[in-house]
Amino acid sequence: MSRPSAPQLMIRPARELAGISMRELARRIGVSVGTMSGIETGKTVLSDDRFTLIAQALGSTPEAIAELTVPDADDSGSLTPQAFDWRDYGDLDLDPVLGAAITCFVSTGYHGATMRSVAAEAGISVPGVYHHYPNKQSLLVAIFQVASSELTAHLRAAVAEAAGATARLSNLSEATVLFAARRRELASITMTDRNSLVGAPAATATADMAQLVTEFAQPIADIGAVTDVHGAARAAVELCLSVCRWFDGDADEAAATATEYADYVRSLAGAP
């Protein structure tokens, strides 16, 4: 049977069903991509008025979005049709400045990049960059927000589809590897530049990583084959995310790698 999700967390599936990019939806409601990412992951408080505005931008209503469901296994073990394919990481539509910042941060590192180099990469003036982002730190925060939105949405759907601890661990592993492979630059920045965040965003990034480890720890504990559950979960997360350091293939190769790494994680957890 299907189970309802919190209405705010259904904005991402509703947007993708409508065929609208995060960037376009952000433009339609007059917010930044980072704010839109925070709304979709539930990290930004969503007022009723803004929820209505988002629904209108999607050609829907708050009630219709709230009634969207994510799939769960029914009593026979079969799955209901999916509204959101967690294995699919399509093209990511970012504003030119944020896209340029990602390219620069991957190329030179956060500390090696400047607002001037981001402007040159984006093909706009330096004041044009400052018009969208007040400083380099705000660019890094926005990148982490987009990365979190991407990974969280896919993990939620992957977990919802799984029946049993082993399947849940497999789906978590696949979704994380697919993120590392299909969103390679985002994953790379979140792994290498987390220590460059300051203040509340740094705490949020640390909490996000801890939550990811916890997501893996739950099925590993349920499988019950290892004594150091947290250590195994941490190793599994690092293994899956490390794919961003070397992967350079297409979608089919990413899918094959995700399946392969899910096998590794099951072995690490002692799953049958």
C-alpha positions in Angstrom: 0.0 0.0 0.0 1.1 3.6 -0.4 1.6 6.0 2.5 1.2 9.7 2.5 4.2 11.9 3.0 4.4 15.3 4.7 3.0 17.8 2.2 6.1 19.9 2.0 8.2 16.9 1.2 6.0 16.1 -1.8 6.9 19.4 -3.6 9.9 17.8 -5.2 8.0 14.8 -6.7 5.2 17.2 -7.7 7.7 19.4 -9.5 9.3 16.6 -11.3 5.9 15.2 -12.4 5.1 18.6 -13.8 8.4 18.6 -15.7 9.7 21.8 -14.1 13.3 22.3 -13.0 14.2 23.5 -9.5 15.6 26.6 -11.0 12.5 27.4 -13.0 10.2 26.9 -10.0 12.5 29.1 -7.9 12.2 31.8 -10.6 8.4 31.5 -10.7 8.0 32.1 -7.0 10.8 34.6 -6.7 13.3 32.8 -4.5 16.9 31.6 -4.9 17.7 28.0 -5.9 19.2 27.5 -2.4 15.9 28.6 -0.8 14.0 26.3 -3.1 16.3 23.5 -2.2 15.7 24.2 1.5 11.9 24.2 1.0 12.0 20.8 -0.8 14.1 19.1 1.9 12.0 20.6 4.7 14.9 22.7 6.1 13.2 26.0 5.3 9.9 26.8 7.0 7.1 26.9 4.5 4.2 29.2 5.1 0.7 28.4 3.8 0.8 31.4 1.5 4.1 30.2 -0.1 2.8 26.6 -0.4 -0.2 27.9 -2.3 2.1 30.0 -4.5 4.3 26.9 -5.3 1.2 24.8 -6.0 -0.1 27.5 -8.4 3.3 27.6 -10.1 3.0 23.8 -10.6 -0.5 24.1 -12.0 -1.8 22.3 -8.9 -3.3 22.9 -5.5 -1.8 22.4 -2.0 -4.4 19.7 -1.4 -3.4 17.8 -4.5 0.3 18.0 -3.7 -0.4 16.8 -0.1 -2.3 13.8 -1.4 0.7 12.6 -3.6 2.1 9.3 -2.3 5.4 7.5 -2.4 5.4 3.8 -3.1 5.5 1.1 -0.4 5.4 -2.6 -0.8 1.9 -4.1 -0.4 1.1 -7.3 1.5 2.2 -9.5 -1.5 5.5 -7.7 -1.8 4.7 -6.0 -5.1 5.1 -2.3 -5.5 2.6 0.3 -6.4 3.5 2.5 -9.4 6.1 5.1 -8.7 5.6 8.8 -9.1 9.3 9.5 -8.6 12.0 7.3 -10.0 14.8 7.5 -7.4 17.3 5.8 -9.7 16.9 8.6 -12.3 19.2 11.6 -11.9 18.3 13.8 -14.9 19.9 17.0 -16.0 20.3 19.5 -13.2 19.2 23.0 -14.2 21.1 25.5 -12.1 21.5 29.3 -12.5 24.6 30.2 -14.5 26.5 31.7 -11.5 25.9 28.6 -9.3 26.9 26.3 -12.2 30.1 28.4 -12.7 30.9 28.2 -9.0 30.6 24.5 -9.0 33.0 24.3 -11.9 35.5 26.6 -10.2 35.3 24.9 -6.8 35.9 21.5 -8.4 38.8 22.8 -10.5 40.7 24.9 -7.9 39.0 24.1 -4.6 36.9 26.5 -2.6 39.9 28.5 -1.3 41.5 28.7 -4.8 38.4 30.2 -6.4 37.4 33.8 -6.3 34.3 35.8 -7.2 36.2 37.1 -10.2 37.0 33.5 -11.4 33.4 32.6 -10.9 32.3 35.6 -12.9 34.7 34.7 -15.7 33.4 31.2 -15.8 29.8 32.4 -15.9 30.6 35.0 -18.6 29.2 37.9 -16.6 30.7 40.8 -14.7 31.8 40.6 -11.1 29.0 42.9 -9.9 26.6 40.6 -11.7 27.8 37.7 -9.5 27.4 39.9 -6.4 23.9 40.7 -7.5 22.9 37.0 -7.1 25.2 36.0 -4.3 26.7 38.4 -1.7 29.9 36.4 -1.2 31.8 33.2 -1.9 30.5 31.5 1.2 26.9 32.0 0.0 27.8 30.1 -3.2 29.2 27.3 -1.2 26.1 27.2 1.1 23.8 27.1 -2.0 25.8 24.2 -3.5 25.4 22.2 -0.3 21.7 23.0 -0.2 21.2 21.7 -3.8 23.3 18.6 -3.0 21.3 17.9 0.1 18.0 18.3 -1.8 19.1 16.0 -4.6 20.4 13.2 -2.3 17.6 13.5 0.3 14.8 13.3 -2.3 16.2 10.1 -3.8 17.0 8.5 -0.5 13.5 9.0 0.8 12.0 7.4 -2.3 14.5 4.5 -2.2 13.7 3.7 1.4 10.0 3.9 0.8 10.3 1.3 -1.9 12.3 -1.2 0.2 10.7 -4.2 2.0 13.0 -5.4 4.7 16.4 -4.4 6.1 18.5 -5.9 3.3 16.5 -4.3 0.6 16.6 -1.0 2.4 20.4 -1.1 2.7 20.7 -2.0 -1.0 18.5 0.8 -2.0 20.3 3.3 0.2 23.6 2.2 -1.2 22.4 2.4 -4.8 20.9 5.8 -4.4 24.0 7.2 -2.7 26.3 5.8 -5.4 24.1 7.1 -8.1 24.3 10.6 -6.5 28.1 10.3 -6.3 28.3 9.3 -10.0 25.5 11.3 -11.6 26.1 14.4 -9.4 29.8 13.9 -9.3 30.8 17.6 -9.0 28.2 18.2 -6.2 29.3 15.1 -4.3 33.0 16.1 -4.7 32.4 19.5 -3.3 30.4 18.2 -0.3 33.3 15.8 0.5 36.2 18.1 0.1 34.9 21.5 1.1 32.7 20.7 4.1 35.3 22.2 6.4 35.1 25.5 4.5 31.5 26.1 5.7 31.2 28.4 8.7 28.5 29.0 11.3 25.0 27.4 11.0 25.6 26.0 7.5 28.6 24.1 8.8 26.4 22.6 11.6 23.7 21.7 9.1 26.2 19.9 6.8 27.6 18.0 9.8 24.1 17.0 10.8 23.2 15.9 7.3 26.2 13.6 7.2 25.4 12.2 10.6 21.8 11.6 9.4 23.1 9.8 6.3 25.2 7.5 8.5 22.2 6.9 10.7 20.1 5.9 7.7 22.6 3.2 6.9 23.0 2.1 10.5 19.3 1.3 10.9 19.2 -1.6 8.4 22.7 -2.7 9.3 21.5 -3.0 13.0 18.4 -4.9 11.8 20.5 -7.4 9.9 22.4 -8.0 13.1 25.6 -9.5 11.7 28.2 -6.9 12.8 29.0 -5.6 16.3 30.2 -2.1 15.4 27.0 -0.9 13.6 28.0 2.8 13.5 31.5 2.0 12.2 30.0 -0.3 9.5 27.5 2.4 8.5 30.2 5.1 8.3 32.4 2.9 6.2 29.4 2.1 3.9 28.7 5.8 3.4 32.3 6.7 2.7 32.5 3.8 0.2 29.5 4.9 -1.7 30.4 8.6 -1.8 34.0 7.9 -2.8 32.7 7.0 -6.3 32.7 10.7 -7.1 36.5 10.6 -6.9 37.0 8.4 -9.9 33.7 7.8 -11.8 33.6 9.2 -15.4 30.9 7.2 -17.2 27.4 7.5 -18.5 24.1 6.7 -16.9 24.3 3.0 -17.7 27.7 2.7 -16.2 26.5 4.6 -13.1 23.7 2.1 -12.7 26.1 -0.8 -13.0 28.4 0.7 -10.5 25.6 1.4 -8.0 24.5 -2.3 -8.2 28.1 -3.4 -7.7 28.6 -1.2 -4.7 25.3 -2.3 -3.2 26.8 -5.8 -3.2 29.9 -4.5 -1.4 27.8 -2.8 1.3 25.7 -5.9 1.8 28.9 -7.9 2.3 30.3 -5.4 4.7 27.0 -5.6 6.7 27.0 -9.4 6.6 23.6 -9.4 4.9 22.4 -12.8 3.7 
